[in-house]
C-alpha cells in the first residue's frame, strides 16, 4: 500500500510541477481535516470511552509517522519511551530536570547529525522530535508540580497546568503521537489535551426528559465558522507564499543583481522575501490549527458576545504580528505555543538571567545551524535596544495623540525592518551566506542597534516609565498560558475587545 501511495504522490507531483515532499505534506494536511471531522463526530467524548479516543489518536499518529519518516520513526519512539521510564524511576526531586536534560540532549544529537550531514528537508523527523521534546519536558514539570510541590509554591501558570495524576502509558503515547499535531504541531500542554479527550470543552445544560427526570444535554461549541475563517486566511497566506517565493527567493538577497540595486529596493526585497518564508510556517500552522479545532482541540471559552474562542493552540495571531511595534509584541503573537513552553520550562523556573537563558534554550531547541544562533543573538540585542527606546524616547510622544500616532508608525516601520533583518539568517542558515549579506549592507542594522544601546545607556530613565515597565514586566512574567489573567474571568484581546475565559 505504501508503494502505491508513493507512486500516486509522485505522479501528482510530476503533473503539478511540485516537489513530492510538498505534495505529501499537502495531502497530509487535507487528510488531517477529514480525519478530524470523523474523529469529532464518530468518536465523540460522550459516545465512546476515553480509551477508544486515546488509542485511535495514537494509532493514526503512528501510521502517519511511519509512512512519512520511515526508519527515523525509531527516534520518535525511543525518545519519549526513555523519558517515560525516567519519569517513573528517577527521584521526584530531580526527575523534571533529568528528563529535561536527557530529552534536550537526544534532540541536540539529532540536530548535530543533521548539521554534519548538511541536510535540511521540509518533512524530516527533526520537526516532530522538537514537538515531542516540548511535550515530554512540559509533562515532566507538570507531574512534579502537581504531585510533589505545594500549590502555594507554584505561580498561577504552574498551578493551572499541574498534572494531578500520573498518566498511564496509553494516555502518554496518545499525548505524544496524536495525529492532529504530530508533524507540525501545534504544541499543547498535557492538561489541555486530557481535557479535550475527556470532553471537558463541551457545553452542558439541563432539561426535563419525557419521563419527568432531569437530563444533562451536552453541546459542542460551534466551530465551523471559525474553521472556514481560518482556512480562508490561510489560503490568502498560501497565495502570498507562492508569489513571494517564486519572485523573491530569499537567496536573492545575496545575488549581485540585488546587491547592486538601490537601498529602497534592497529593503523591499529583504522584507518580501523574508515574509515569503514566514508565510510557509503560517500556512502550515494555520491548517494544523484548523485540524485541531475540527477535532475539538483548542476551545478556549467564549467572547462577551457569546462567540466561541478557538485559540488555545493557535500558533500565530496574524494581524497583531504584522502590526507589532516592538519585538516583544512579535514574540507574543508568533509561535505562541512554543513561547508558552519556553516560559513554562525555563523563564518561570530559572532564578536569574531569565531572558538570556530563555533565548539560549530557544536557540538549542531550534538547532545548531549558524543561522539560528545569529537570529537568537540578534534578537537579544534588538530586545535590549527596544527596551532602551521605550524607556527613554517613548515618554516624549505619549502626551499628544498625533505624536503618539507618529511614534507608533515609526516604531512599526523600524520593527518590521528589524524583524526581517534579524530573521534572514534563520533562512540562509550558512555562516558564509549570512556574513556575505550583512557585509553587503555594512552591518548597518547592528551598528544602529549597538549605537542605540550605547547612547541611551547614559540617559537616565524617568521614574514614571520605570514603574510602568516594572508593572508590564510583572504582568508578562506572571500571566498564565496565552497571557490570560487569573484574577478575573474577563480580559481583553489584542484588538481591545473583551472576552470571557473558560476555567481550565
TAMO-V553939 format. One record per residue. N is the residue number from 1. RES is the residue in three letters. PHI is phi in whole degrees, 0 to 359 (none if undefined). PSI is psi as a letter, one per 30 degrees, with the letter a starting at -180 (* if undefined). NEAR is the number of other C-alpha atoms within 12 Angstrom. Layout:
BEGIN
n:N res:RES phi:PHI psi:PSI near:NEAR
n:N res:RES phi:PHI psi:PSI near:NEAR
END
This chain:
BEGIN
n:1 res:UNK phi:none psi:e near:8
n:2 res:UNK phi:299 psi:e near:14
n:3 res:UNK phi:294 psi:e near:10
n:4 res:UNK phi:297 psi:e near:11
n:5 res:UNK phi:297 psi:e near:18
n:6 res:UNK phi:298 psi:e near:19
n:7 res:UNK phi:296 psi:e near:16
n:8 res:UNK phi:296 psi:e near:18
n:9 res:UNK phi:296 psi:e near:26
n:10 res:UNK phi:296 psi:e near:22
n:11 res:UNK phi:297 psi:e near:18
n:12 res:UNK phi:297 psi:e near:21
n:13 res:UNK phi:297 psi:e near:21
n:14 res:UNK phi:293 psi:e near:16
n:15 res:UNK phi:289 psi:e near:13
n:16 res:UNK phi:272 psi:f near:13
n:17 res:UNK phi:56 psi:h near:14
n:18 res:UNK phi:230 psi:l near:18
n:19 res:UNK phi:299 psi:k near:20
n:20 res:UNK phi:301 psi:e near:26
n:21 res:UNK phi:300 psi:e near:23
n:22 res:UNK phi:293 psi:e near:24
n:23 res:UNK phi:296 psi:e near:27
n:24 res:UNK phi:298 psi:e near:30
n:25 res:UNK phi:296 psi:e near:31
n:26 res:UNK phi:298 psi:e near:27
n:27 res:UNK phi:299 psi:e near:24
n:28 res:UNK phi:297 psi:e near:35
n:29 res:UNK phi:294 psi:e near:33
n:30 res:UNK phi:295 psi:e near:21
n:31 res:UNK phi:298 psi:e near:22
n:32 res:UNK phi:298 psi:e near:36
n:33 res:UNK phi:297 psi:e near:32
n:34 res:UNK phi:293 psi:e near:23
n:35 res:UNK phi:298 psi:e near:30
n:36 res:UNK phi:296 psi:e near:37
n:37 res:UNK phi:296 psi:e near:26
n:38 res:UNK phi:295 psi:e near:20
n:39 res:UNK phi:298 psi:e near:34
n:40 res:UNK phi:291 psi:e near:34
n:41 res:UNK phi:272 psi:e near:19
n:42 res:UNK phi:284 psi:e near:19
n:43 res:UNK phi:247 psi:h near:27
n:44 res:UNK phi:300 psi:k near:31
n:45 res:UNK phi:304 psi:f near:30
n:46 res:UNK phi:256 psi:g near:25
n:47 res:UNK phi:247 psi:e near:18
n:48 res:UNK phi:230 psi:l near:20
n:49 res:UNK phi:282 psi:l near:17
n:50 res:UNK phi:296 psi:e near:25
n:51 res:UNK phi:298 psi:e near:23
n:52 res:UNK phi:298 psi:e near:23
n:53 res:UNK phi:295 psi:e near:37
n:54 res:UNK phi:298 psi:e near:35
n:55 res:UNK phi:298 psi:e near:28
n:56 res:UNK phi:297 psi:e near:33
n:57 res:UNK phi:299 psi:e near:39
n:58 res:UNK phi:290 psi:e near:29
n:59 res:UNK phi:298 psi:e near:24
n:60 res:UNK phi:296 psi:e near:28
n:61 res:UNK phi:298 psi:e near:34
n:62 res:UNK phi:294 psi:e near:31
n:63 res:UNK phi:298 psi:e near:22
n:64 res:UNK phi:297 psi:e near:32
n:65 res:UNK phi:297 psi:e near:35
n:66 res:UNK phi:297 psi:e near:25
n:67 res:UNK phi:293 psi:e near:26
n:68 res:UNK phi:275 psi:e near:31
n:69 res:UNK phi:247 psi:f near:30
n:70 res:UNK phi:52 psi:b near:19
n:71 res:UNK phi:291 psi:f near:15
n:72 res:UNK phi:295 psi:f near:22
n:73 res:UNK phi:299 psi:f near:28
n:74 res:UNK phi:301 psi:e near:18
n:75 res:UNK phi:295 psi:e near:29
n:76 res:UNK phi:292 psi:f near:39
n:77 res:UNK phi:273 psi:e near:29
n:78 res:UNK phi:290 psi:e near:23
n:79 res:UNK phi:301 psi:e near:40
n:80 res:UNK phi:291 psi:e near:40
n:81 res:UNK phi:295 psi:e near:26
n:82 res:UNK phi:299 psi:e near:24
n:83 res:UNK phi:296 psi:e near:39
n:84 res:UNK phi:296 psi:e near:35
n:85 res:UNK phi:297 psi:e near:22
n:86 res:UNK phi:296 psi:e near:26
n:87 res:UNK phi:300 psi:e near:36
n:88 res:UNK phi:280 psi:e near:23
n:89 res:UNK phi:250 psi:f near:16
n:90 res:UNK phi:283 psi:k near:19
n:91 res:UNK phi:307 psi:k near:16
n:92 res:UNK phi:297 psi:f near:23
n:93 res:UNK phi:294 psi:e near:19
n:94 res:UNK phi:254 psi:f near:20
n:95 res:UNK phi:306 psi:e near:31
n:96 res:UNK phi:297 psi:e near:34
n:97 res:UNK phi:290 psi:e near:31
n:98 res:UNK phi:295 psi:e near:28
n:99 res:UNK phi:299 psi:e near:40
n:100 res:UNK phi:299 psi:e near:35
n:101 res:UNK phi:294 psi:e near:25
n:102 res:UNK phi:293 psi:e near:28
n:103 res:UNK phi:294 psi:e near:40
n:104 res:UNK phi:293 psi:e near:34
n:105 res:UNK phi:295 psi:e near:25
n:106 res:UNK phi:299 psi:e near:30
n:107 res:UNK phi:299 psi:e near:36
n:108 res:UNK phi:295 psi:e near:28
n:109 res:UNK phi:300 psi:e near:22
n:110 res:UNK phi:294 psi:e near:31
n:111 res:UNK phi:299 psi:e near:30
n:112 res:UNK phi:294 psi:e near:23
n:113 res:UNK phi:298 psi:e near:18
n:114 res:UNK phi:297 psi:e near:22
n:115 res:UNK phi:295 psi:e near:23
n:116 res:UNK phi:291 psi:e near:14
n:117 res:UNK phi:281 psi:f near:12
n:118 res:UNK phi:53 psi:h near:15
n:119 res:UNK phi:238 psi:k near:18
n:120 res:UNK phi:229 psi:k near:22
n:121 res:UNK phi:221 psi:l near:18
n:122 res:UNK phi:288 psi:f near:24
n:123 res:UNK phi:215 psi:i near:29
n:124 res:UNK phi:235 psi:l near:31
n:125 res:UNK phi:282 psi:f near:34
n:126 res:UNK phi:295 psi:e near:36
n:127 res:UNK phi:302 psi:e near:35
n:128 res:UNK phi:301 psi:e near:41
n:129 res:UNK phi:293 psi:e near:44
n:130 res:UNK phi:298 psi:e near:41
n:131 res:UNK phi:293 psi:e near:37
n:132 res:UNK phi:297 psi:e near:47
n:133 res:UNK phi:299 psi:e near:48
n:134 res:UNK phi:299 psi:e near:46
n:135 res:UNK phi:294 psi:e near:47
n:136 res:UNK phi:298 psi:e near:48
n:137 res:UNK phi:292 psi:e near:43
n:138 res:UNK phi:294 psi:e near:43
n:139 res:UNK phi:294 psi:e near:48
n:140 res:UNK phi:300 psi:e near:47
n:141 res:UNK phi:291 psi:e near:43
n:142 res:UNK phi:296 psi:e near:40
n:143 res:UNK phi:297 psi:e near:35
n:144 res:UNK phi:298 psi:e near:36
n:145 res:UNK phi:294 psi:e near:35
n:146 res:UNK phi:280 psi:e near:29
n:147 res:UNK phi:254 psi:f near:24
n:148 res:UNK phi:232 psi:f near:25
n:149 res:UNK phi:238 psi:k near:21
n:150 res:UNK phi:293 psi:k near:15
n:151 res:UNK phi:302 psi:e near:20
n:152 res:UNK phi:294 psi:f near:12
n:153 res:UNK phi:266 psi:f near:14
n:154 res:UNK phi:260 psi:k near:25
n:155 res:UNK phi:278 psi:l near:25
n:156 res:UNK phi:304 psi:e near:26
n:157 res:UNK phi:295 psi:e near:37
n:158 res:UNK phi:295 psi:e near:40
n:159 res:UNK phi:294 psi:e near:30
n:160 res:UNK phi:293 psi:e near:29
n:161 res:UNK phi:261 psi:g near:38
n:162 res:UNK phi:298 psi:k near:32
n:163 res:UNK phi:262 psi:j near:30
n:164 res:UNK phi:270 psi:f near:25
n:165 res:UNK phi:218 psi:k near:21
n:166 res:UNK phi:294 psi:k near:26
n:167 res:UNK phi:292 psi:k near:28
n:168 res:UNK phi:288 psi:l near:17
n:169 res:UNK phi:297 psi:e near:21
n:170 res:UNK phi:290 psi:e near:25
n:171 res:UNK phi:296 psi:e near:31
n:172 res:UNK phi:295 psi:e near:35
n:173 res:UNK phi:293 psi:e near:36
n:174 res:UNK phi:296 psi:e near:36
n:175 res:UNK phi:297 psi:e near:45
n:176 res:UNK phi:287 psi:e near:51
n:177 res:UNK phi:247 psi:g near:42
n:178 res:UNK phi:305 psi:k near:48
n:179 res:UNK phi:295 psi:f near:42
n:180 res:UNK phi:298 psi:f near:51
n:181 res:UNK phi:219 psi:g near:50
n:182 res:UNK phi:288 psi:e near:49
n:183 res:UNK phi:281 psi:e near:44
n:184 res:UNK phi:234 psi:g near:42
n:185 res:UNK phi:91 psi:a near:42
n:186 res:UNK phi:276 psi:l near:47
n:187 res:UNK phi:285 psi:k near:48
n:188 res:UNK phi:223 psi:l near:47
n:189 res:UNK phi:284 psi:l near:46
n:190 res:UNK phi:301 psi:e near:39
n:191 res:UNK phi:298 psi:e near:36
n:192 res:UNK phi:294 psi:e near:34
n:193 res:UNK phi:294 psi:e near:43
n:194 res:UNK phi:294 psi:e near:37
n:195 res:UNK phi:298 psi:e near:27
n:196 res:UNK phi:294 psi:e near:38
n:197 res:UNK phi:299 psi:e near:38
n:198 res:UNK phi:279 psi:f near:26
n:199 res:UNK phi:79 psi:g near:31
n:200 res:UNK phi:288 psi:f near:30
n:201 res:UNK phi:280 psi:f near:37
n:202 res:UNK phi:289 psi:k near:30
n:203 res:UNK phi:265 psi:k near:20
n:204 res:UNK phi:238 psi:l near:16
n:205 res:UNK phi:218 psi:l near:13
n:206 res:UNK phi:247 psi:k near:13
n:207 res:UNK phi:214 psi:l near:14
n:208 res:UNK phi:268 psi:k near:12
n:209 res:UNK phi:281 psi:l near:11
n:210 res:UNK phi:296 psi:f near:8
n:211 res:UNK phi:274 psi:g near:8
n:212 res:UNK phi:86 psi:f near:8
n:213 res:UNK phi:269 psi:l near:10
n:214 res:UNK phi:284 psi:k near:12
n:215 res:UNK phi:238 psi:k near:14
n:216 res:UNK phi:261 psi:k near:15
n:217 res:UNK phi:250 psi:k near:15
n:218 res:UNK phi:261 psi:k near:19
n:219 res:UNK phi:226 psi:k near:19
n:220 res:UNK phi:286 psi:k near:28
n:221 res:UNK phi:299 psi:k near:30
n:222 res:UNK phi:300 psi:k near:24
n:223 res:UNK phi:231 psi:f near:33
n:224 res:UNK phi:296 psi:e near:22
n:225 res:UNK phi:299 psi:e near:18
n:226 res:UNK phi:297 psi:e near:27
n:227 res:UNK phi:297 psi:e near:33
n:228 res:UNK phi:296 psi:e near:21
n:229 res:UNK phi:298 psi:e near:18
n:230 res:UNK phi:294 psi:e near:34
n:231 res:UNK phi:294 psi:e near:29
n:232 res:UNK phi:296 psi:e near:18
n:233 res:UNK phi:295 psi:e near:25
n:234 res:UNK phi:294 psi:e near:29
n:235 res:UNK phi:296 psi:e near:21
n:236 res:UNK phi:296 psi:e near:20
n:237 res:UNK phi:299 psi:e near:29
n:238 res:UNK phi:297 psi:e near:28
n:239 res:UNK phi:296 psi:e near:19
n:240 res:UNK phi:297 psi:e near:26
n:241 res:UNK phi:300 psi:e near:29
n:242 res:UNK phi:298 psi:e near:24
n:243 res:UNK phi:293 psi:e near:20
n:244 res:UNK phi:291 psi:e near:27
n:245 res:UNK phi:292 psi:e near:26
n:246 res:UNK phi:285 psi:e near:17
n:247 res:UNK phi:253 psi:f near:17
n:248 res:UNK phi:227 psi:i near:28
n:249 res:UNK phi:298 psi:k near:27
n:250 res:UNK phi:296 psi:e near:37
n:251 res:UNK phi:291 psi:f near:31
n:252 res:UNK phi:295 psi:f near:30
n:253 res:UNK phi:297 psi:f near:40
n:254 res:UNK phi:249 psi:g near:30
n:255 res:UNK phi:282 psi:l near:20
n:256 res:UNK phi:297 psi:e near:14
n:257 res:UNK phi:298 psi:e near:14
n:258 res:UNK phi:286 psi:e near:26
n:259 res:UNK phi:295 psi:f near:25
n:260 res:UNK phi:269 psi:g near:16
n:261 res:UNK phi:278 psi:l near:19
n:262 res:UNK phi:291 psi:l near:13
n:263 res:UNK phi:299 psi:e near:16
n:264 res:UNK phi:298 psi:e near:14
n:265 res:UNK phi:293 psi:e near:18
n:266 res:UNK phi:296 psi:e near:30
n:267 res:UNK phi:297 psi:e near:27
n:268 res:UNK phi:298 psi:e near:24
n:269 res:UNK phi:297 psi:e near:33
n:270 res:UNK phi:299 psi:e near:41
n:271 res:UNK phi:294 psi:e near:34
n:272 res:UNK phi:293 psi:e near:33
n:273 res:UNK phi:294 psi:e near:37
n:274 res:UNK phi:291 psi:e near:38
n:275 res:UNK phi:296 psi:e near:37
n:276 res:UNK phi:299 psi:e near:33
n:277 res:UNK phi:290 psi:e near:34
n:278 res:UNK phi:300 psi:e near:34
n:279 res:UNK phi:294 psi:f near:32
n:280 res:UNK phi:298 psi:e near:32
n:281 res:UNK phi:294 psi:e near:29
n:282 res:UNK phi:299 psi:e near:40
n:283 res:UNK phi:297 psi:e near:35
n:284 res:UNK phi:298 psi:e near:39
n:285 res:UNK phi:293 psi:e near:39
n:286 res:UNK phi:297 psi:e near:42
n:287 res:UNK phi:293 psi:e near:46
n:288 res:UNK phi:298 psi:e near:42
n:289 res:UNK phi:298 psi:e near:48
n:290 res:UNK phi:294 psi:e near:46
n:291 res:UNK phi:302 psi:e near:46
n:292 res:UNK phi:297 psi:e near:47
n:293 res:UNK phi:298 psi:e near:44
n:294 res:UNK phi:294 psi:f near:37
n:295 res:UNK phi:271 psi:f near:43
n:296 res:UNK phi:108 psi:f near:47
n:297 res:UNK phi:266 psi:k near:47
n:298 res:UNK phi:120 psi:g near:45
n:299 res:UNK phi:289 psi:k near:41
n:300 res:UNK phi:223 psi:h near:34
n:301 res:UNK phi:93 psi:a near:31
n:302 res:UNK phi:232 psi:l near:29
n:303 res:UNK phi:285 psi:l near:24
n:304 res:UNK phi:298 psi:f near:19
n:305 res:UNK phi:278 psi:g near:12
n:306 res:UNK phi:92 psi:f near:14
n:307 res:UNK phi:284 psi:k near:21
n:308 res:UNK phi:286 psi:l near:30
n:309 res:UNK phi:255 psi:j near:32
n:310 res:UNK phi:247 psi:i near:36
n:311 res:UNK phi:230 psi:g near:38
n:312 res:UNK phi:296 psi:e near:38
n:313 res:UNK phi:241 psi:g near:42
n:314 res:UNK phi:294 psi:k near:43
n:315 res:UNK phi:276 psi:e near:39
n:316 res:UNK phi:225 psi:k near:38
n:317 res:UNK phi:266 psi:j near:34
n:318 res:UNK phi:298 psi:e near:33
n:319 res:UNK phi:296 psi:e near:18
n:320 res:UNK phi:301 psi:e near:23
n:321 res:UNK phi:295 psi:e near:30
n:322 res:UNK phi:291 psi:f near:29
n:323 res:UNK phi:261 psi:g near:26
n:324 res:UNK phi:299 psi:k near:31
n:325 res:UNK phi:255 psi:f near:35
n:326 res:UNK phi:204 psi:l near:36
n:327 res:UNK phi:292 psi:f near:36
n:328 res:UNK phi:297 psi:e near:28
n:329 res:UNK phi:292 psi:e near:31
n:330 res:UNK phi:299 psi:e near:30
n:331 res:UNK phi:296 psi:e near:33
n:332 res:UNK phi:290 psi:f near:32
n:333 res:UNK phi:239 psi:g near:32
n:334 res:UNK phi:238 psi:k near:33
n:335 res:UNK phi:49 psi:h near:34
n:336 res:UNK phi:299 psi:e near:33
n:337 res:UNK phi:301 psi:e near:36
n:338 res:UNK phi:294 psi:e near:40
n:339 res:UNK phi:296 psi:e near:39
n:340 res:UNK phi:296 psi:e near:42
n:341 res:UNK phi:296 psi:e near:42
n:342 res:UNK phi:299 psi:e near:37
n:343 res:UNK phi:297 psi:e near:36
n:344 res:UNK phi:289 psi:e near:41
n:345 res:UNK phi:266 psi:f near:38
n:346 res:UNK phi:233 psi:d near:33
n:347 res:UNK phi:304 psi:e near:29
n:348 res:UNK phi:286 psi:f near:31
n:349 res:UNK phi:246 psi:f near:27
n:350 res:UNK phi:276 psi:k near:18
n:351 res:UNK phi:283 psi:f near:12
n:352 res:UNK phi:209 psi:l near:12
n:353 res:UNK phi:54 psi:h near:14
n:354 res:UNK phi:301 psi:e near:22
n:355 res:UNK phi:297 psi:e near:28
n:356 res:UNK phi:296 psi:e near:24
n:357 res:UNK phi:292 psi:e near:24
n:358 res:UNK phi:292 psi:e near:31
n:359 res:UNK phi:298 psi:e near:31
n:360 res:UNK phi:296 psi:e near:27
n:361 res:UNK phi:298 psi:e near:33
n:362 res:UNK phi:301 psi:e near:34
n:363 res:UNK phi:295 psi:e near:30
n:364 res:UNK phi:296 psi:e near:30
n:365 res:UNK phi:296 psi:e near:39
n:366 res:UNK phi:288 psi:e near:35
n:367 res:UNK phi:130 psi:a near:36
n:368 res:UNK phi:247 psi:g near:31
n:369 res:UNK phi:297 psi:k near:33
n:370 res:UNK phi:307 psi:e near:28
n:371 res:UNK phi:299 psi:e near:30
n:372 res:UNK phi:293 psi:e near:33
n:373 res:UNK phi:293 psi:e near:32
n:374 res:UNK phi:302 psi:e near:34
n:375 res:UNK phi:297 psi:e near:35
n:376 res:UNK phi:294 psi:e near:34
n:377 res:UNK phi:297 psi:e near:28
n:378 res:UNK phi:301 psi:e near:34
n:379 res:UNK phi:298 psi:e near:39
n:380 res:UNK phi:299 psi:e near:32
n:381 res:UNK phi:289 psi:e near:30
n:382 res:UNK phi:295 psi:e near:35
n:383 res:UNK phi:298 psi:e near:33
n:384 res:UNK phi:298 psi:e near:27
n:385 res:UNK phi:295 psi:e near:34
n:386 res:UNK phi:295 psi:e near:33
n:387 res:UNK phi:295 psi:e near:31
n:388 res:UNK phi:298 psi:e near:32
n:389 res:UNK phi:296 psi:e near:34
n:390 res:UNK phi:298 psi:e near:32
n:391 res:UNK phi:288 psi:e near:30
n:392 res:UNK phi:251 psi:f near:28
n:393 res:UNK phi:257 psi:e near:26
n:394 res:UNK phi:304 psi:e near:29
n:395 res:UNK phi:304 psi:f near:23
n:396 res:UNK phi:283 psi:f near:20
n:397 res:UNK phi:247 psi:f near:22
n:398 res:UNK phi:278 psi:f near:19
n:399 res:UNK phi:280 psi:f near:12
n:400 res:UNK phi:234 psi:k near:13
n:401 res:UNK phi:299 psi:e near:12
n:402 res:UNK phi:290 psi:e near:13
n:403 res:UNK phi:295 psi:e near:17
n:404 res:UNK phi:297 psi:e near:19
n:405 res:UNK phi:297 psi:e near:17
n:406 res:UNK phi:297 psi:e near:18
n:407 res:UNK phi:298 psi:e near:26
n:408 res:UNK phi:298 psi:e near:23
n:409 res:UNK phi:294 psi:e near:19
n:410 res:UNK phi:297 psi:e near:21
n:411 res:UNK phi:291 psi:e near:27
n:412 res:UNK phi:297 psi:e near:26
n:413 res:UNK phi:298 psi:e near:22
n:414 res:UNK phi:294 psi:e near:28
n:415 res:UNK phi:294 psi:e near:35
n:416 res:UNK phi:298 psi:e near:30
n:417 res:UNK phi:295 psi:e near:32
n:418 res:UNK phi:296 psi:e near:35
n:419 res:UNK phi:299 psi:e near:43
n:420 res:UNK phi:289 psi:e near:37
n:421 res:UNK phi:296 psi:e near:42
n:422 res:UNK phi:275 psi:f near:38
n:423 res:UNK phi:276 psi:f near:36
n:424 res:UNK phi:301 psi:e near:45
n:425 res:UNK phi:301 psi:e near:37
n:426 res:UNK phi:301 psi:f near:34
n:427 res:UNK phi:263 psi:e near:35
n:428 res:UNK phi:284 psi:e near:35
n:429 res:UNK phi:69 psi:e near:29
n:430 res:UNK phi:278 psi:k near:25
n:431 res:UNK phi:299 psi:e near:23
n:432 res:UNK phi:297 psi:e near:17
n:433 res:UNK phi:293 psi:e near:25
n:434 res:UNK phi:294 psi:e near:32
n:435 res:UNK phi:295 psi:e near:22
n:436 res:UNK phi:302 psi:e near:23
n:437 res:UNK phi:294 psi:e near:33
n:438 res:UNK phi:294 psi:e near:26
n:439 res:UNK phi:296 psi:e near:19
n:440 res:UNK phi:293 psi:f near:22
n:441 res:UNK phi:244 psi:g near:25
n:442 res:UNK phi:61 psi:h near:14
n:443 res:UNK phi:51 psi:h near:19
n:444 res:UNK phi:299 psi:e near:20
n:445 res:UNK phi:298 psi:e near:29
n:446 res:UNK phi:295 psi:e near:25
n:447 res:UNK phi:298 psi:e near:20
n:448 res:UNK phi:296 psi:e near:21
n:449 res:UNK phi:297 psi:e near:30
n:450 res:UNK phi:294 psi:e near:23
n:451 res:UNK phi:295 psi:e near:21
n:452 res:UNK phi:299 psi:e near:27
n:453 res:UNK phi:299 psi:e near:26
n:454 res:UNK phi:293 psi:e near:17
n:455 res:UNK phi:293 psi:e near:18
n:456 res:UNK phi:283 psi:f near:23
n:457 res:UNK phi:292 psi:f near:18
n:458 res:UNK phi:265 psi:g near:12
n:459 res:UNK phi:262 psi:k near:15
n:460 res:UNK phi:281 psi:k near:16
n:461 res:UNK phi:286 psi:k near:23
n:462 res:UNK phi:294 psi:k near:18
n:463 res:UNK phi:296 psi:e near:13
n:464 res:UNK phi:297 psi:e near:15
n:465 res:UNK phi:291 psi:e near:24
n:466 res:UNK phi:298 psi:e near:19
n:467 res:UNK phi:295 psi:e near:14
n:468 res:UNK phi:298 psi:e near:19
n:469 res:UNK phi:294 psi:e near:22
n:470 res:UNK phi:296 psi:e near:16
n:471 res:UNK phi:294 psi:e near:15
n:472 res:UNK phi:299 psi:e near:17
n:473 res:UNK phi:297 psi:e near:18
n:474 res:UNK phi:298 psi:e near:15
n:475 res:UNK phi:294 psi:e near:18
n:476 res:UNK phi:292 psi:e near:26
n:477 res:UNK phi:280 psi:f near:31
n:478 res:UNK phi:257 psi:f near:28
n:479 res:UNK phi:287 psi:k near:28
n:480 res:UNK phi:283 psi:a near:30
n:481 res:UNK phi:304 psi:k near:40
n:482 res:UNK phi:61 psi:g near:41
n:483 res:UNK phi:70 psi:g near:29
n:484 res:UNK phi:278 psi:k near:34
n:485 res:UNK phi:274 psi:k near:26
n:486 res:UNK phi:264 psi:f near:25
n:487 res:UNK phi:269 psi:f near:15
n:488 res:UNK phi:212 psi:l near:14
n:489 res:UNK phi:264 psi:g near:19
n:490 res:UNK phi:232 psi:k near:21
n:491 res:UNK phi:217 psi:a near:25
n:492 res:UNK phi:232 psi:k near:20
n:493 res:UNK phi:286 psi:l near:24
n:494 res:UNK phi:299 psi:e near:21
n:495 res:UNK phi:275 psi:g near:15
n:496 res:UNK phi:96 psi:f near:11
n:497 res:UNK phi:283 psi:k near:13
n:498 res:UNK phi:275 psi:l near:20
n:499 res:UNK phi:210 psi:l near:26
n:500 res:UNK phi:261 psi:k near:25
n:501 res:UNK phi:254 psi:k near:33
n:502 res:UNK phi:283 psi:k near:30
n:503 res:UNK phi:286 psi:k near:23
n:504 res:UNK phi:254 psi:* near:30
END
